Amino acid sequence: MISPDARASGLGEQGVATSPDTFSQHWNPAKYVFLENKSGFGVSYTPQNVKVGVDDSFLANLNYYNRINERSFWSTNFKFWTFGEIHLTQNPQDQPFLEEPNVYSIDGSYILKLSDFFSMGVTARFFSSNLKYKSIDFDSGSTNSFSVDISGFYQSNEIAYENFNGVWRAGFNISNMGPKIKYDELGEKNFIPTNLKIGSAFDFIFNSLNKLSLNIEFNKLLVPSLIPEFNSNDEIIGYNQSDVSFLSGMFKSFGDANGGFSEEITEITIAFGLEYLYNNSFALRVGYFGEHEDQGDRKFITYGTGFSINEINLDLSYLQTPSSSDFINPNDGTLRFSFTYNFN
């Protein structure tokens, strides 16, 4: 759920309906068939937890896509996330335990253009999660599992309006559909972050040199809501989650909020993004990401820029939390980098 590339990060961390690029694998693989290039690869690097003083935590991302024919593509991705070295002690005088929690994933997609304007993609993913502290439970370790994604993308032809031309886009991605996982034999099974993204966009094409894109995206986590556990004094002493399969949990997530429909709405995050493109070689971006205060209270502004020289693209983005926010974003002040090379 962390944005891996600088272009999407500069647009408020969204990408399900933005114009296709090399990093579409994370957001919406169905976009690839609308690229004009034969193939391409991209590398991105995102420092993590800068705000809290962790200097060895990062997210690395490697993408590759390839055209099969005029109507189909295949693509693959490798991600590696680490929290760096953590020294744990039970008591101040104890010898610390060294932990290095990390997650990596490998996935592949097949994308088919079903019409001149619409495509769909299916993704299979293997991941390994090593997040359980062995110093607390010596029987625990990394857990390995799999998940699948289903995505769709629509892009219109260029339409002539009175003072400009325009292109409409829309997309969706249901990602990380897979079984629950656990880190040891005695532990409880946990839902993986099954996710629904829906978005739309419009390009204002003023002339052959100048284009402005407006993008919006909605996101909802498709896992059951936490159920509060009360003591005899009606005080909350903990939370439980429904013991259902991941598939039942996906449908249950649309109507199980404790506060009813009004709380279900607060579980949806929203992202806005503007991208100005000059001569397909220079881009300026700004975005906003918003989350309800009862669901995490993540609110931040993003800025970005991009440069293209022949087949090479370089993108940068910066994340800033408004001073009025009470939420301390560990990625506040993060500068992200992405590099891509496309083969014509």
Rosetta silent file (secondary structure, phi, psi, omega in degrees, C-alpha in Angstrom):
SEQUENCE: MISPDARASGLGEQGVATSPDTFSQHWNPAKYVFLENKSGFGVSYTPQNVKVGVDDSFLANLNYYNRINERSFWSTNFKFWTFGEIHLTQNPQDQPFLEEPNVYSIDGSYILKLSDFFSMGVTARFFSSNLKYKSIDFDSGSTNSFSVDISGFYQSNEIAYENFNGVWRAGFNISNMGPKIKYDELGEKNFIPTNLKIGSAFDFIFNSLNKLSLNIEFNKLLVPSLIPEFNSNDEIIGYNQSDVSFLSGMFKSFGDANGGFSEEITEITIAFGLEYLYNNSFALRVGYFGEHEDQGDRKFITYGTGFSINEINLDLSYLQTPSSSDFINPNDGTLRFSFTYNFN
SCORE:     score description
SCORE:     0.000 S_00000001
   1 L     0.000    2.059  176.731    0.000    0.000    0.000 S_00000001
   2 L   -93.783  130.773  179.921    3.086    2.253   -0.117 S_00000001
   3 L   -63.576  123.622 -175.658    3.581    4.135   -3.380 S_00000001
   4 L   -91.904  -15.721 -173.858    6.765    2.736   -4.961 S_00000001
   5 L  -123.252  156.046 -170.819    7.416    5.239   -7.773 S_00000001
   6 H   -74.143  -33.798 -179.078    8.023    8.978   -7.909 S_00000001
   7 H   -64.050  -50.701  178.878    5.498    9.907  -10.604 S_00000001
   8 H   -63.331  -36.284  179.417    2.514    8.420   -8.722 S_00000001
   9 H   -64.327  -35.492  178.445    3.874    9.810   -5.447 S_00000001
  10 H   -71.301  -15.372 -179.915    3.904   13.309   -6.929 S_00000001
  11 L  -103.409   28.695  179.722    0.208   12.964   -7.818 S_00000001
  12 L    82.715   23.394 -178.814   -0.981   12.259   -4.262 S_00000001
  13 L    59.097   60.234  176.625    0.069    8.588   -4.365 S_00000001
  14 L  -141.830  158.479  179.778   -2.352    7.471   -7.058 S_00000001
  15 L  -172.313    8.608 -175.888   -2.069    5.715  -10.387 S_00000001
  16 L   -71.987  -25.286 -178.460   -5.053    3.498  -11.179 S_00000001
  17 L  -128.519    6.876  175.152   -6.368    5.850  -13.909 S_00000001
  18 L   -69.275  167.035  179.981   -3.382    8.057  -14.739 S_00000001
  19 L   -61.094  147.705 -175.339   -1.836    7.782  -18.198 S_00000001
  20 L   -61.071  144.691  173.142    0.141    4.539  -18.700 S_00000001
  21 L  -150.947 -177.364 -175.643    3.805    4.387  -17.742 S_00000001
  22 L   -62.683  -29.954 -176.074    6.480    1.838  -16.871 S_00000001
  23 L   -93.453   19.706  178.567    5.336    1.598  -13.232 S_00000001
  24 H   -63.387  -18.465 -177.759    1.709    0.733  -14.054 S_00000001
  25 H   -55.316  -41.496 -178.161    2.330   -2.756  -12.637 S_00000001
  26 H   -72.286  -37.190 -170.461    1.753   -1.580   -9.063 S_00000001
  27 H   -94.168  -48.288 -176.062   -1.322    0.557   -9.783 S_00000001
  28 L  -166.494   91.279 -178.216   -3.106   -0.962  -12.762 S_00000001
  29 H   -59.388  -23.244 -178.632   -1.330   -3.389  -15.135 S_00000001
  30 H   -61.417  -14.583 -178.852   -4.229   -3.143  -17.605 S_00000001
  31 H   -73.485  -20.604 -171.352   -2.810    0.238  -18.684 S_00000001
  32 H   -58.198  -35.826 -174.655    0.213   -1.320  -20.416 S_00000001
  33 H   -68.691   -9.546  177.147   -1.569   -2.136  -23.684 S_00000001
  34 H   -96.234    5.147  172.404   -2.112    1.596  -24.300 S_00000001
  35 L   -80.636  148.543  178.188    1.643    2.249  -24.362 S_00000001
  36 L   -90.490  -14.405 -176.987    3.272    2.778  -27.754 S_00000001
  37 L   -77.871  158.007  177.553    6.611    1.308  -26.712 S_00000001
  38 L   -77.368  -42.180 -179.118    7.615   -2.303  -27.310 S_00000001
  39 E  -161.480  172.523  178.894    9.111   -2.826  -23.843 S_00000001
  40 E  -177.510  161.919  176.289   10.710   -1.015  -20.957 S_00000001
  41 E  -137.324  156.045 -179.604   12.050   -1.291  -17.439 S_00000001
  42 E  -142.055  148.086  177.592   12.034    0.968  -14.410 S_00000001
  43 E  -129.583  133.362  177.725   13.860    1.229  -11.095 S_00000001
  44 E  -135.577  153.332 -178.967   12.674    3.277   -8.121 S_00000001
  45 E  -137.563  128.458 -178.959   13.991    3.941   -4.623 S_00000001
  46 E  -128.392  108.747  171.659   12.000    5.313   -1.688 S_00000001
  47 E   -63.237  143.445 -177.725   13.617    6.100    1.674 S_00000001
  48 L  -120.045  150.927  173.081   11.208    5.232    4.496 S_00000001
  49 L    58.021   37.744  178.644   10.564    6.611    7.993 S_00000001
  50 L   -62.650  -39.683 -174.970   12.751    9.675    7.460 S_00000001
  51 L   -63.563  -31.661 -176.617   10.723   11.689    9.974 S_00000001
  52 L   -96.891   12.871  171.250   11.402    9.281   12.858 S_00000001
  53 L    81.347   16.645  176.376   15.143    9.182   12.260 S_00000001
  54 L   -90.280  119.629 -173.969   15.478    5.729   10.645 S_00000001
  55 L  -106.723    1.800  179.877   18.180    5.959    7.990 S_00000001
  56 L  -123.132   22.547  176.548   18.380    2.344    6.747 S_00000001
  57 L  -104.462  132.761 -177.882   14.717    1.719    5.892 S_00000001
  58 E  -158.061  163.542  172.743   13.732    1.798    2.224 S_00000001
  59 E  -119.945  119.873  177.040   11.452    0.435   -0.504 S_00000001
  60 E  -110.026  143.134 -172.378   13.133   -0.722   -3.720 S_00000001
  61 E  -142.449  132.404  178.591   11.109   -1.520   -6.835 S_00000001
  62 E  -129.136  126.465 -176.522   12.024   -3.049  -10.212 S_00000001
  63 E  -122.985  148.693  171.886    9.553   -3.203  -13.147 S_00000001
  64 E  -149.031  138.138  175.390    9.637   -4.686  -16.651 S_00000001
  65 E  -134.014  157.024 -177.944    6.975   -4.894  -19.376 S_00000001
  66 E  -151.738  136.562  178.812    6.989   -6.361  -22.886 S_00000001
  67 E   -80.118  131.359  174.083    4.600   -6.300  -25.826 S_00000001
  68 E   -88.819  -50.430  174.669    3.442   -9.693  -27.125 S_00000001
  69 E  -154.228 -165.471 -175.362    1.382   -8.340  -30.011 S_00000001
  70 L   -66.375  -18.549 -174.528   -0.890   -5.387  -30.760 S_00000001
  71 L  -119.751    3.357 -176.786   -3.469   -6.480  -28.187 S_00000001
  72 E  -147.283  150.154  178.404   -1.499   -8.084  -25.371 S_00000001
  73 E  -135.786  162.576  163.029    1.401   -7.475  -22.984 S_00000001
  74 E  -130.304  154.324 -176.479    3.119   -9.249  -20.129 S_00000001
  75 E  -150.278  160.065  179.746    4.833   -7.544  -17.204 S_00000001
  76 E  -147.298  161.376 -175.101    6.653   -8.389  -13.998 S_00000001
  77 E  -151.622  144.542  172.483    7.717   -6.660  -10.805 S_00000001
  78 E  -129.934  128.585  177.328   10.008   -7.194   -7.828 S_00000001
  79 E  -123.506  143.326  174.134    9.667   -5.212   -4.575 S_00000001
  80 E  -137.340  123.017  178.798   11.829   -5.278   -1.464 S_00000001
  81 E  -122.561  132.816  177.114   10.968   -3.361    1.703 S_00000001
  82 E  -134.996  145.262  177.294   13.078   -3.290    4.856 S_00000001
  83 L   -92.876    1.566 -178.697   12.713   -1.475    8.146 S_00000001
  84 L    80.828 -169.848 -179.413   16.462   -1.646    8.724 S_00000001
  85 L   -82.069  132.685  177.446   18.169   -2.922   11.855 S_00000001
  86 E  -124.468  128.702  179.315   16.184   -2.830   15.110 S_00000001
  87 E  -103.268  118.662 -175.623   17.780   -3.503   18.494 S_00000001
  88 E  -112.325  140.119  173.973   15.310   -4.927   21.044 S_00000001
  89 L  -137.637  146.246  172.513   15.733   -5.385   24.793 S_00000001
  90 L   -80.044  -37.080  179.432   13.396   -6.581   27.537 S_00000001
  91 L  -134.693  153.392 -175.711   15.344   -4.569   30.146 S_00000001
  92 L   -56.287  -32.402 -176.657   17.855   -1.731   29.765 S_00000001
  93 L   -85.622   -5.159 -177.367   20.764   -3.889   30.963 S_00000001
  94 L   -73.118  152.936  170.791   19.983   -6.790   28.596 S_00000001
  95 L   -71.096  124.627 -174.724   22.040   -7.638   25.540 S_00000001
  96 L   -69.077  147.871  170.193   19.896   -6.409   22.611 S_00000001
  97 E   -88.736  139.890  178.044   18.405   -8.720   20.015 S_00000001
  98 E   -99.275  123.606  177.532   19.011   -7.657   16.426 S_00000001
  99 E  -122.546  146.457  176.210   15.999   -7.779   14.099 S_00000001
 100 L  -134.220   73.074 -178.456   15.757   -6.843   10.411 S_00000001
 101 L   -62.101  138.986 -178.655   12.042   -7.025    9.440 S_00000001
 102 E  -157.298  163.643  176.113   11.440   -7.073    5.695 S_00000001
 103 E  -140.229  139.140  170.138    8.987   -8.058    2.967 S_00000001
 104 E  -136.750  154.026 -179.777    9.617   -8.938   -0.668 S_00000001
 105 E  -143.251  149.999  175.025    7.290   -9.856   -3.511 S_00000001
 106 E  -131.222  127.332  179.088    7.546  -11.106   -7.099 S_00000001
 107 E  -138.836  162.171  177.909    4.589  -10.869   -9.468 S_00000001
 108 E  -140.722  146.688 -176.202    3.699  -11.281  -13.110 S_00000001
 109 E  -130.846  150.150  169.648    0.772  -10.020  -15.205 S_00000001
 110 E  -121.415  130.232 -174.598   -0.946  -10.798  -18.472 S_00000001
 111 E  -124.958  134.810 -177.741   -2.882   -7.940  -20.094 S_00000001
 112 E  -129.459  132.637  176.522   -5.330   -8.172  -22.975 S_00000001
 113 E   -85.304  109.612 -174.652   -6.962   -5.357  -24.942 S_00000001
 114 L   -83.512  -23.418  175.677  -10.625   -6.374  -25.193 S_00000001
 115 L  -152.193 -178.049  179.165  -11.637   -3.429  -27.404 S_00000001
 116 L   -65.978  -17.178 -173.350  -10.091   -0.287  -28.839 S_00000001
 117 L  -122.342   -8.439 -172.653  -10.837    1.505  -25.570 S_00000001
 118 E  -137.032  140.320  179.323  -10.841   -1.090  -22.778 S_00000001
 119 E  -138.970  161.397  175.343   -8.373   -3.639  -21.404 S_00000001
 120 E  -137.968  155.090  179.393   -8.107   -6.005  -18.448 S_00000001
 121 E  -138.716  152.724  174.916   -5.228   -7.638  -16.639 S_00000001
 122 E  -127.909  138.034 -175.037   -4.684  -10.483  -14.201 S_00000001
 123 E  -127.192  136.601  172.731   -1.704  -10.655  -11.826 S_00000001
 124 E  -115.353  138.116 -172.828   -0.281  -13.508   -9.759 S_00000001
 125 E  -135.845  135.816  167.484    2.034  -12.684   -6.844 S_00000001
 126 E  -109.266  135.605  177.722    4.316  -14.572   -4.468 S_00000001
 127 E  -139.170  154.314  176.817    5.414  -12.761   -1.317 S_00000001
 128 E  -127.404  123.993 -176.900    7.481  -13.442    1.774 S_00000001
 129 E  -117.073  118.571 -179.948    6.822  -11.465    4.959 S_00000001
 130 E  -118.484   76.673 -174.121    9.352  -11.492    7.783 S_00000001
 131 L  -118.047   -6.175 -178.330    7.769   -9.131   10.314 S_00000001
 132 L   -87.504  132.842 -177.958    7.374  -11.248   13.459 S_00000001
 133 L   -74.817  116.475  178.781    9.956  -10.667   16.181 S_00000001
 134 L   -68.967  -25.073 -179.834   11.843  -13.898   16.883 S_00000001
 135 L   -69.058  -19.993  178.136   13.082  -12.467   20.181 S_00000001
 136 L   -93.510  -39.627  179.639    9.512  -12.528   21.464 S_00000001
 137 L  -134.654  101.867 -172.625    8.483  -15.844   19.937 S_00000001
 138 L   -68.725  -13.641  179.521   11.417  -18.063   18.962 S_00000001
 139 L   -87.300   -6.584 -175.581    9.137  -20.378   16.957 S_00000001
 140 L   -86.756  164.393  178.550    8.076  -17.617   14.607 S_00000001
 141 L  -168.360 -161.914  178.978    9.622  -16.719   11.286 S_00000001
 142 L   -73.351  153.466  176.790    8.824  -15.460    7.828 S_00000001
 143 E  -120.692  138.909 -178.631    5.573  -16.479    6.198 S_00000001
 144 E  -115.534  140.660  179.575    5.173  -17.130    2.481 S_00000001
 145 E  -158.787 -168.738 -178.180    1.953  -16.891    0.521 S_00000001
 146 E  -142.417  164.047  175.435    0.398  -15.735   -2.745 S_00000001
 147 E  -154.856  166.839  178.217   -2.253  -13.347   -4.013 S_00000001
 148 E  -132.677  155.310  176.706   -3.899  -12.293   -7.282 S_00000001
 149 E  -124.397  150.633  170.684   -5.085   -8.983   -8.761 S_00000001
 150 E  -128.996  126.682 -175.291   -7.776   -8.164  -11.315 S_00000001
 151 E  -133.504  157.924  177.658   -7.572   -4.801  -13.082 S_00000001
 152 E  -146.137  151.503 -176.487   -9.326   -2.882  -15.838 S_00000001
 153 E  -148.314  137.076  176.472   -8.626    0.332  -17.761 S_00000001
 154 E  -121.429  135.219  174.855  -10.551    2.553  -20.186 S_00000001
 155 E  -141.782  125.203 -177.371   -9.026    5.233  -22.404 S_00000001
 156 L   -82.232  169.029  167.701  -10.951    7.197  -25.038 S_00000001
 157 L   -71.075  167.988  175.420   -9.729    8.572  -28.320 S_00000001
 158 L   -71.174  124.250 -175.677   -8.721   12.216  -28.433 S_00000001
 159 E  -107.003  134.880 -179.943  -11.931   14.250  -28.521 S_00000001
 160 E   -89.129  117.999  172.677  -12.137   17.750  -30.059 S_00000001
 161 L  -103.820 -174.386 -172.906  -13.853   20.351  -27.859 S_00000001
 162 L   -65.317  -45.684 -174.608  -14.339   24.052  -28.608 S_00000001
 163 L  -115.565    0.204 -178.148  -11.047   25.373  -27.198 S_00000001
 164 L  -163.944  167.337  170.466   -9.032   22.207  -26.579 S_00000001
 165 E  -102.287  161.900 -177.727   -8.890   18.478  -27.185 S_00000001
 166 E  -149.668  156.985  176.577   -9.362   15.918  -24.428 S_00000001
 167 E  -132.473  129.991  177.263   -8.909   12.292  -23.451 S_00000001
 168 E   -97.485  144.306  175.463  -10.979   10.474  -20.788 S_00000001
 169 E  -140.499  150.940  174.796   -9.600    7.647  -18.671 S_00000001
 170 E  -151.669  151.623 -178.911  -10.964    5.375  -15.924 S_00000001
 171 E  -158.790  161.242  174.048   -9.583    2.378  -14.097 S_00000001
 172 E  -144.894  156.726  175.241   -9.974   -0.096  -11.257 S_00000001
 173 E  -152.027  120.111  172.071   -7.757   -2.617   -9.515 S_00000001
 174 E  -101.430  107.836 -170.565   -8.737   -5.239   -6.928 S_00000001
 175 E  -115.113  158.921  176.427   -5.359   -6.239   -5.554 S_00000001
 176 E    60.452   43.587  172.385   -3.923   -8.723   -3.041 S_00000001
 177 E   -83.129  113.180 -177.161   -6.758  -11.242   -3.091 S_00000001
 178 L  -169.850  170.385 -175.813   -5.356  -14.199   -1.208 S_00000001
 179 L   -67.298  159.011  175.949   -5.581  -16.453    1.858 S_00000001
 180 L   -68.583  156.629 -176.610   -4.942  -15.255    5.401 S_00000001
 181 E  -125.130  160.030  171.459   -1.443  -15.741    6.807 S_00000001
 182 L  -146.461  155.245 -171.768    0.141  -16.462   10.170 S_00000001
 183 L   -97.108  -12.221  176.465    3.733  -16.336   11.387 S_00000001
 184 L  -155.126  169.097 -173.952    3.752  -19.378   13.684 S_00000001
 185 L   -65.961  -31.103 -176.457    1.656  -22.451   14.451 S_00000001
 186 L   -90.894  -13.515 -176.100    0.075  -20.974   17.580 S_00000001
 187 L   -76.778  164.257  177.166   -0.618  -17.529   16.158 S_00000001
 188 L   -81.705  152.048  175.633   -3.873  -16.242   14.699 S_00000001
 189 L   -77.457  141.084 -178.204   -4.366  -15.924   10.972 S_00000001
 190 E  -119.273  144.946  174.849   -4.294  -12.370    9.640 S_00000001
 191 L   -71.864  139.630  169.459   -5.875  -10.841    6.549 S_00000001
 192 L   -84.225  160.941 -171.788   -3.464   -9.530    3.930 S_00000001
 193 L   -75.991   73.902  170.829   -4.310   -6.015    2.622 S_00000001
 194 L   -62.301  135.511 -166.344   -6.827   -6.801   -0.107 S_00000001
 195 E  -139.776  144.277  175.287   -7.501   -3.453   -1.708 S_00000001
 196 E  -119.430  123.560  174.679   -9.917   -1.750   -4.123 S_00000001
 197 E  -118.450  133.375  174.830   -8.839    1.252   -6.174 S_00000001
 198 E  -133.982  134.047 -178.430  -11.185    3.167   -8.509 S_00000001
 199 E  -151.667  169.652  178.359  -10.204    6.310  -10.368 S_00000001
 200 E  -147.532  159.725 -178.408  -10.830    8.635  -13.262 S_00000001
 201 E  -155.898  158.777  175.655   -8.862   11.250  -15.184 S_00000001
 202 E  -143.145  133.621  176.965   -9.151   13.813  -17.973 S_00000001
 203 E  -101.364  124.128  169.178   -6.420   15.313  -20.167 S_00000001
 204 E   -91.265  111.365 -179.952   -6.754   18.899  -21.395 S_00000001
 205 E  -102.963   99.900 -173.891   -4.698   18.978  -24.608 S_00000001
 206 L   -79.815  -36.109  175.610   -4.286   22.674  -25.430 S_00000001
 207 L  -164.185 -169.004 -175.914   -1.860   22.219  -28.327 S_00000001
 208 L   -69.601  -13.481 -177.285    0.975   19.955  -29.457 S_00000001
 209 L  -107.059  -30.107 -169.431    3.204   21.208  -26.624 S_00000001
 210 E  -117.644  129.918  178.983    0.979   21.748  -23.593 S_00000001
 211 E  -142.620  140.453  177.462   -1.195   19.241  -21.725 S_00000001
 212 E  -127.352  126.765 -179.386   -2.803   19.294  -18.270 S_00000001
 213 E  -110.879  133.073  173.347   -4.157   16.135  -16.586 S_00000001
 214 E  -108.255  129.247 -174.516   -6.689   16.052  -13.733 S_00000001
 215 E  -132.999  140.899  176.720   -6.736   12.806  -11.743 S_00000001
 216 E  -140.080  144.317 -178.014   -8.835   11.471   -8.863 S_00000001
 217 E  -145.685  140.242  175.657   -8.734    8.127   -7.066 S_00000001
 218 E  -116.215  144.558 -175.132  -10.707    6.408   -4.306 S_00000001
 219 E  -138.411  136.211  177.029   -9.317    3.549   -2.249 S_00000001
 220 E  -138.355  134.831  176.032  -10.896    1.075    0.196 S_00000001
 221 E   -79.036  125.736 -175.513   -9.358   -1.748    2.200 S_00000001
 222 L   -98.614   58.410  173.692  -11.379   -4.939    1.610 S_00000001
 223 L  -129.268  152.442 -178.081  -10.909   -6.607    4.995 S_00000001
 224 L   -59.989  147.468  177.217  -13.477   -6.917    7.823 S_00000001
 225 L   -69.502  152.220  176.221  -13.689   -4.070   10.321 S_00000001
 226 L   -70.987  138.991 -179.540  -12.300   -4.563   13.815 S_00000001
 227 E  -104.571  118.894 -178.509  -14.916   -5.503   16.436 S_00000001
 228 E   -67.964  144.142  177.164  -14.388   -3.842   19.852 S_00000001
 229 E  -110.692  127.331 -174.389  -14.295   -6.061   22.952 S_00000001
 230 E  -109.426  152.716  171.331  -15.792   -4.569   26.147 S_00000001
 231 L   -94.343 -171.795 -176.687  -15.381   -5.353   29.842 S_00000001
 232 L   -65.247  -19.684  178.746  -18.152   -5.292   32.471 S_00000001
 233 L   -96.179   16.797 -179.158  -17.873   -1.493   32.672 S_00000001
 234 L    58.570   32.764  175.596  -18.450   -1.103   28.943 S_00000001
 235 L  -101.251  139.245 -179.616  -14.835   -0.073   28.439 S_00000001
 236 E   -73.587  123.396 -179.018  -12.991   -1.169   25.299 S_00000001
 237 E  -115.923   -1.040  178.581  -10.229   -3.591   26.249 S_00000001
 238 E   170.322 -178.953 -178.779   -9.312   -4.869   22.792 S_00000001
 239 E  -134.963  146.053  175.507  -10.405   -5.623   19.258 S_00000001
 240 E  -124.456  165.455  177.390  -11.212   -8.807   17.346 S_00000001
 241 L  -126.785  147.322 -177.358  -11.725   -9.554   13.673 S_00000001
 242 L   -57.192  136.222  178.915  -14.328  -11.780   12.054 S_00000001
 243 L   -89.703   76.272 -179.206  -13.190  -15.386   11.618 S_00000001
 244 L  -130.764  167.630  177.828  -14.159  -15.701    7.945 S_00000001
 245 L   -70.304  164.463 -178.926  -12.331  -16.539    4.735 S_00000001
 246 H   -63.411  -34.290 -179.478  -10.612  -13.795    2.767 S_00000001
 247 H   -69.173  -43.907  176.001  -13.315  -13.966    0.071 S_00000001
 248 H   -64.244  -37.165  179.094  -16.146  -13.605    2.601 S_00000001
 249 H   -62.708  -34.259  178.333  -14.143  -10.852    4.287 S_00000001
 250 H   -61.634  -47.950  179.587  -14.018   -8.881    1.034 S_00000001
 251 H   -70.894  -36.359 -179.383  -17.830   -8.769    0.751 S_00000001
 252 H   -64.917  -29.039 -175.419  -18.256   -8.319    4.499 S_00000001
 253 L   -65.575  -16.251 -179.084  -15.994   -5.242    4.436 S_00000001
 254 L   -84.666   -9.064 -176.401  -18.671   -3.214    2.611 S_00000001
 255 L  -149.585   25.084 -176.437  -21.233   -3.392    5.437 S_00000001
 256 L  -115.231   11.109  179.665  -19.695   -4.365    8.770 S_00000001
 257 L   -64.753  141.765 -176.938  -18.494   -1.039   10.177 S_00000001
 258 L   -61.613  -31.392 -178.487  -19.554   -0.496   13.788 S_00000001
 259 L   -93.430   12.377  178.195  -20.996    2.923   12.952 S_00000001
 260 L    77.940 -156.812 -174.229  -23.009    1.728    9.969 S_00000001
 261 H   -61.098  -37.435 -179.050  -22.953    3.258    6.492 S_00000001
 262 H   -61.359  -35.159  177.677  -21.607    6.606    7.699 S_00000001
 263 H   -76.554  -32.056  176.835  -18.495    4.865    9.058 S_00000001
 264 H   -58.673  -39.397  179.976  -18.105    2.809    5.881 S_00000001
 265 H   -63.196  -36.698 -178.827  -17.737    6.092    3.977 S_00000001
 266 H   -69.733  -14.973  179.231  -14.934    7.205    6.311 S_00000001
 267 L   -80.292   -5.309 -179.279  -12.938    4.091    5.389 S_00000001
 268 L   -93.457  125.867  173.604  -12.476    5.410    1.839 S_00000001
 269 E   -92.416  159.379 -178.547   -9.368    7.477    1.142 S_00000001
 270 E  -134.406  144.175  178.075   -9.233   10.028   -1.649 S_00000001
 271 E  -136.089  135.232  174.323   -6.388   11.377   -3.760 S_00000001
 272 E  -114.841  149.006  177.376   -6.283   14.329   -6.180 S_00000001
 273 E  -153.537  141.241  174.764   -3.502   15.040   -8.648 S_00000001
 274 E  -120.747  136.663  178.221   -2.570   17.576  -11.333 S_00000001
 275 E  -134.158  120.550  175.033    0.120   16.963  -13.945 S_00000001
 276 E  -102.517  129.265 -176.923    1.340   19.565  -16.435 S_00000001
 277 E  -123.124  126.669  178.844    3.324   18.168  -19.357 S_00000001
 278 E  -112.451  118.602  173.645    5.351   20.272  -21.796 S_00000001
 279 L    56.189   28.452 -179.423    6.399   18.769  -25.120 S_00000001
 280 L    54.396   23.251 -176.940    6.292   15.268  -23.588 S_00000001
 281 L  -130.766  -16.604 -179.286    9.686   16.048  -22.043 S_00000001
 282 E  -140.643  132.402 -176.899    9.085   18.056  -18.855 S_00000001
 283 E  -130.182  143.299  170.211    6.408   17.524  -16.172 S_00000001
 284 E  -122.257  137.115 -174.650    5.269   19.346  -13.037 S_00000001
 285 E  -135.925  148.558  172.211    3.007   17.557  -10.542 S_00000001
 286 E  -147.352  145.611 -177.868    1.103   18.292   -7.364 S_00000001
 287 E  -151.488  166.116  177.447   -1.244   16.077   -5.369 S_00000001
 288 E  -138.330  136.443  176.141   -3.214   15.662   -2.172 S_00000001
 289 E  -120.088  131.979 -178.165   -4.010   12.512   -0.184 S_00000001
 290 E  -132.138  138.092  177.889   -6.758   12.512    2.456 S_00000001
 291 L  -137.409  140.997 -178.143   -7.914    9.980    5.042 S_00000001
 292 L   -62.042  145.618 -176.173  -10.566   10.384    7.745 S_00000001
 293 H   -62.189  -25.465  179.354   -9.225   11.129   11.230 S_00000001
 294 H   -84.123   -6.994 -175.834  -10.922    8.017   12.666 S_00000001
 295 H  -115.896    9.716 -179.835   -9.283    5.717   10.104 S_00000001
 296 L   139.911  -29.346  174.457   -5.645    6.811   10.351 S_00000001
 297 L    61.995   30.041  173.666   -5.761   10.581    9.674 S_00000001
 298 L   -76.446  120.383  176.330   -3.145   10.506    6.918 S_00000001
 299 E  -141.321  123.453  179.689   -3.257   13.858    5.124 S_00000001
 300 E  -156.520  160.843  177.449   -0.405   15.158    3.031 S_00000001
 301 E  -109.257  142.279  178.263    0.558   17.179   -0.027 S_00000001
 302 E  -124.354  150.532  176.990    2.933   15.876   -2.670 S_00000001
 303 E  -131.128  150.226 -179.806    5.044   17.619   -5.301 S_00000001
 304 E  -158.024  163.099  174.775    6.854   16.142   -8.238 S_00000001
 305 E  -147.887  160.519 -179.302    8.695   16.747  -11.461 S_00000001
 306 E  -148.874  150.508 -179.246    9.845   14.638  -14.375 S_00000001
 307 E  -133.978  139.464  178.243   12.274   14.842  -17.294 S_00000001
 308 E  -128.124  129.862  175.140   12.394   12.837  -20.534 S_00000001
 309 E  -131.525  109.025 -175.443   15.297   12.589  -22.952 S_00000001
 310 L    56.642 -116.567 -177.358   14.659   10.235  -25.858 S_00000001
 311 L   -95.762    3.805 -175.264   13.780    6.885  -24.205 S_00000001
 312 E  -103.368  133.072  175.339   14.985    7.831  -20.697 S_00000001
 313 E  -122.599  138.988  174.329   12.707    9.206  -17.965 S_00000001
 314 E  -129.434  125.135 -178.637   13.740   10.541  -14.567 S_00000001
 315 E  -124.472  144.739  177.498   11.100   11.408  -11.941 S_00000001
 316 E  -132.291  148.794  175.223   11.353   12.973   -8.491 S_00000001
 317 E  -147.143  159.564 -177.917    8.713   13.592   -5.814 S_00000001
 318 E  -139.704  135.579 -178.570    8.488   15.104   -2.340 S_00000001
 319 E  -109.923  134.100 -179.739    5.922   14.470    0.418 S_00000001
 320 E  -136.735  127.601  175.187    4.919   17.127    2.944 S_00000001
 321 L   -87.979  129.182  178.683    2.448   16.894    5.839 S_00000001
 322 L   -57.107  145.219 -178.710    0.581   20.191    6.492 S_00000001
 323 L   -64.366  -20.347 -179.188    1.614   21.934    9.713 S_00000001
 324 L   -78.928  -11.247 -176.302   -2.035   21.936   10.814 S_00000001
 325 L   -80.269  140.207  175.729   -2.148   18.112   10.908 S_00000001
 326 L   -85.634  -10.288 -177.311   -1.869   16.249   14.238 S_00000001
 327 L   -84.794  128.377  176.156   -0.657   13.119   12.443 S_00000001
 328 L   -91.383  106.343 -179.182    3.106   12.551   12.376 S_00000001
 329 L   -84.387  119.075 -179.040    3.817   11.013    8.988 S_00000001
 330 L   -64.392  -16.187  178.948    7.040    8.956    9.146 S_00000001
 331 L  -100.909   11.367  177.296    7.578    9.682    5.448 S_00000001
 332 L   -60.857  131.774 -179.065    7.276   13.462    5.807 S_00000001
 333 L    83.547   11.151 -177.994   10.109   15.079    3.885 S_00000001
 334 L   -79.149  130.242  174.239   10.748   11.973    1.774 S_00000001
 335 E  -105.838  121.504 -176.188   12.347   12.507   -1.634 S_00000001
 336 E  -109.061  150.443 -176.513   11.656    9.620   -4.039 S_00000001
 337 E  -127.953  140.788  173.922   13.495    8.711   -7.229 S_00000001
 338 E  -140.310  140.240  177.653   12.445    6.745  -10.324 S_00000001
 339 E  -130.476  133.172  178.094   14.338    5.907  -13.489 S_00000001
 340 E  -134.664  151.433  173.964   12.854    4.285  -16.599 S_00000001
 341 E  -134.522  125.546 -177.349   14.109    3.253  -20.024 S_00000001
 342 E  -113.749  137.106  178.669   11.657    2.425  -22.818 S_00000001
 343 E   -98.724  121.096 -179.044   12.468    0.519  -26.026 S_00000001
 344 L   -78.464    0.000    0.000   10.622    1.843  -29.075 S_00000001
